[in-house]
Amino acid sequence: MGPTRSGTRRNSSGDTPPKKSGARPPRADAARVNPLALLAPLFFAFELWQLFVGERYLGIRRIRANADPRELPMSNAMAITWAGGLIVYFAWMATLLLHPVGRAQGFVLIATSWIGYGLRAVTNLKWTLVILTFEGSIRIGMLLSLAITTWRALAR
């Protein structure tokens, strides 16, 4: 490999190396980022809010008083926010399955929700709060895992 008459170097195959331009080429890692995973912090906050509301309506004081949470008053705004949030949350979990980055977390989120729902349906009120707490902690862990994975892919 030596300089040619024009002064540019050629590689062993005789081709001239590409010129360097000021523009950066697209990163290969950019395709590895799931754009929907950027919503993980929003659903993390929703999950924390669910734990707070769950404790309020199914807390130890309510269980000791033998109060049925379905009989407790709930504002329409809170009920609509909660139900709408759950619908959007499950739709988001399902869309995570479509992209390789976040597919494992999406699967665990969905499986945890369905298993938790099945267990809550067959247990008494005293165990419901325990199941909800474990379920929430697993989902929070998966959301943190997804957020960290996405952040690392963006930072590369």
ChimeraX attribute file (.defattr): number of C-alpha atoms within 10 A of each C-alpha:
attribute: neighborCount
match mode: 1-to-1
recipient: residues
	/A:1	9
	/A:2	10
	/A:3	10
	/A:4	10
	/A:5	7
	/A:6	6
	/A:7	8
	/A:8	11
	/A:9	15
	/A:10	14
	/A:11	12
	/A:12	9
	/A:13	7
	/A:14	9
	/A:15	9
	/A:16	12
	/A:17	10
	/A:18	6
	/A:19	6
	/A:20	7
	/A:21	7
	/A:22	6
	/A:23	6
	/A:24	7
	/A:25	7
	/A:26	8
	/A:27	9
	/A:28	9
	/A:29	12
	/A:30	13
	/A:31	11
	/A:32	15
	/A:33	20
	/A:34	21
	/A:35	13
	/A:36	15
	/A:37	24
	/A:38	14
	/A:39	14
	/A:40	22
	/A:41	15
	/A:42	11
	/A:43	19
	/A:44	19
	/A:45	13
	/A:46	17
	/A:47	20
	/A:48	14
	/A:49	13
	/A:50	18
	/A:51	19
	/A:52	13
	/A:53	14
	/A:54	16
	/A:55	16
	/A:56	13
	/A:57	21
	/A:58	23
	/A:59	17
	/A:60	13
	/A:61	12
	/A:62	17
	/A:63	17
	/A:64	9
	/A:65	8
	/A:66	11
	/A:67	14
	/A:68	12
	/A:69	16
	/A:70	9
	/A:71	8
	/A:72	9
	/A:73	8
	/A:74	11
	/A:75	8
	/A:76	9
	/A:77	9
	/A:78	11
	/A:79	11
	/A:80	11
	/A:81	12
	/A:82	16
	/A:83	12
	/A:84	11
	/A:85	16
	/A:86	16
	/A:87	12
	/A:88	13
	/A:89	19
	/A:90	15
	/A:91	11
	/A:92	17
	/A:93	22
	/A:94	15
	/A:95	15
	/A:96	22
	/A:97	16
	/A:98	12
	/A:99	16
	/A:100	11
	/A:101	21
	/A:102	26
	/A:103	18
	/A:104	14
	/A:105	21
	/A:106	25
	/A:107	16
	/A:108	16
	/A:109	24
	/A:110	17
	/A:111	13
	/A:112	17
	/A:113	18
	/A:114	13
	/A:115	13
	/A:116	18
	/A:117	15
	/A:118	11
	/A:119	15
	/A:120	17
	/A:121	11
	/A:122	10
	/A:123	11
	/A:124	10
	/A:125	17
	/A:126	15
	/A:127	15
	/A:128	20
	/A:129	20
	/A:130	14
	/A:131	17
	/A:132	21
	/A:133	17
	/A:134	13
	/A:135	19
	/A:136	21
	/A:137	15
	/A:138	16
	/A:139	23
	/A:140	21
	/A:141	14
	/A:142	21
	/A:143	25
	/A:144	16
	/A:145	15
	/A:146	24
	/A:147	19
	/A:148	14
	/A:149	17
	/A:150	21
	/A:151	14
	/A:152	12
	/A:153	16
	/A:154	13
	/A:155	9
	/A:156	9
